[in-house]
Amino acid sequence: MKYTCSIAMGPLDQLVGIARTAEEVGFDSIALPDSLFFMETAAADYPYTPDGSRMWDENTPWVDPLIAAAAMGAVTSTLRFYTNVLKLGSRQPLLLARQVGSIANLTNNRFGLGIGIGWAPEEFEWCGVPYRRRGARVDEMIKVIRLVLGGGMVEFHGEFFDFDRLQMSPAPSQPVPIYVGGHTDVALKRAARVGDGWTSAMMTGAQLAETIGKLNSFRAEYRRADQPFEFQAVCIDKFGVDGHRELAEIGVTDNIVMPWVFDGLGFDAPLEKKQDSLKRFADTYIHSGWQDA
């Protein structure tokens, strides 16, 4: 099982230091969150908390995940980065493909695109994109991004996007993996149908086991069960070596963690304390040999 460190809601000036330490102690990846802006009044409930409230406020720090990947990638050589998840629905796919291709090239293929539709109507409408039919639009966006990043002269004529022959160079030398987020059956089917993996929000171990079972069933329906597939999980109730072993047994391939929170520290803890937490976590889980037992 891989280990990924999430940097959600932390001070921006700590990102480079966290990346360096995460690579030094053996983490596989950094998970990069996405939030466009904070609406004073939201038209919809946040879907990943029991009461629909947001876990952040107008002063919570966020950084564009693509810019963060470029900055952190510049000071590392093996650490991977993926968005967890980028709100695809409010973006323009050709512009995004240009950015993703640039990061993939600059990091020597150490970038993965984790995507979700987006939950807030304001993020669509205030960025000039209709909220209606967002799922179908995102499905077409994924096709556009994969097509353009594949290299060569391409064209696309769809319901939402239409362009004649164009080419973006250089294309990444390896395909950029696309990980699909979301907990609904519609999202899970999208992940099984077109994704290289699925990424979760906060879930219990039991919820993850049920969801991974569904995903595997959907992948079989789409005749993709034999293809490589990542199960990236944020688990809220499986801790310690035994808990991590349980996650591996139910099929989690990538455990997304925030070690300083496990140590009782806040999102805004000093960088040095977060680096100490990364080292302790690595000693306990990454280098302890439990996966070889």
PyMOL commands that set and color helices and strands:
alter all, ss='L'
color gray80, all
select helices_A, chain A and resi 12-25+65-73+88-90+93-106+121-125+134-149+185-194+205-221+240-250+259-262+271-286+290-292
alter helices_A, ss='H'
color red, helices_A
select strands_A, chain A and resi 2-6+29-32+80-83+86-87+111-116+154-157+162-166+178-181+197-203+230-235+254-257
alter strands_A, ss='S'
color yellow, strands_A
deselect
rebuild
show_as cartoon
